[in-house]
Amino acid sequence: MFPDSSSGYGYEECKATADWLLEQAPVRPLVGIVCGSGLGGLADMLKDQKVFKYSDIPNFPQSTVHGHAGQLVFGTLKGKPCVCMRGRFHLYEGYPIQKTTMPIRIFKLMGVETVILTNAAGGLNQDYKVGDVMIIKDHINMPGFAGNNPLCGPNEDRFGTRFPCMSDAYDRKLQQLAQAVGAELGYSDFLREGVYCVLGGPSFETIAECRMLNRLGADAVGMSTVHEVIVARHCGMRVFALSLITNKAVMDYGSEEKANHEEVLQTGQQRSLQLLKLVSTMVARIDVGDNYKNGEAHHCEH
């Protein structure tokens, strides 16, 4: 037995949950999508849906955040078999980091090859506007600096290597595809590309923290996604991620602006239709079923 299995999120538990879902799911998914705050509409686009409540899925964590539905939705998007998480798990909910990323490993064991992650984030880059969509090209993992990484503990070799490479975490071909699709759809004026920084939350950042992160090279800041990316890359899946810039980080002590969750959800609704179009058009063009090999996925350029 895997030493970590007593914790409830080892290989055996993930496998049992994946098998339970596959027995009842209408499709074996090749694309996995994680919907961020206010972006659950992606799941509504799936055809021939089968919906599972998180509370009904064995070993699955529960979502506690307003604006996160807590459902796993199976179906097809533009003819491609997909699974969609409506609502994700965050460090600030009090879960161990391994538990928050468990669904990503379940994706892998169900056959998912490509993961698309979305989130709502604060814009640090002064050129960004509320409503911009940032394609994530790289990340800064702040909790990781403090030793809070989803791969801590004994390594499970059946998922991946002990020391996975992260310099190629975000698939360049998928980034290029997003830019091309965005240009075709006429979205170029609000489509950006940048670096996402993750913090633990749930409090929003102070002015000093925003200034620091911006100087370190972060374009946007949020409380999710990075841990899922690390786990997805560890087990050899391709990753594409984007942030909807829902508020501008406050950088000036004279400002009266304040970040709030309602504003985040509101911006999500306003831009969501265009985001849905962008993601669904991308899914239509992603090559799937080509068994993106572990070795290839982990190839790293030093």
Helices and strands as residue ranges (DSSP letters): G 3-7, H 11-24, E 31-35, H 41-44, E 47-53, G 54-56, E 71-77, E 80-86, G 91-93, H 97-100, H 102-110, E 114-123, E 133-141, H 142-145, H 172-185, E 191-198, H 207-215, E 220-222, H 226-234, E 238-248, H 261-285, H 294-297
